[in-house]
Amino acid sequence: MNNNGSNVDVEREMALLAKNQLKYNSYVQQINHEITMLRIAIDGRG
């Protein structure tokens, strides 16, 4: 229990949020790269 009666650990939640944000950004970059490669393959540019 915290002083305010909550059992939520704000620091832990913020760390988990940061971890999830990094994972999300990484996945978005990977997907964007794959889409770019597909577009290059379809258009025949390179």
Summary of the structure (lengths in Angstrom):
residues: 46
radius of gyration: 19.9
end to end distance: 58.6
largest distance: 62.7
contacts: 76
relative contact order: 0.08
helix: 74%
strand: 0%
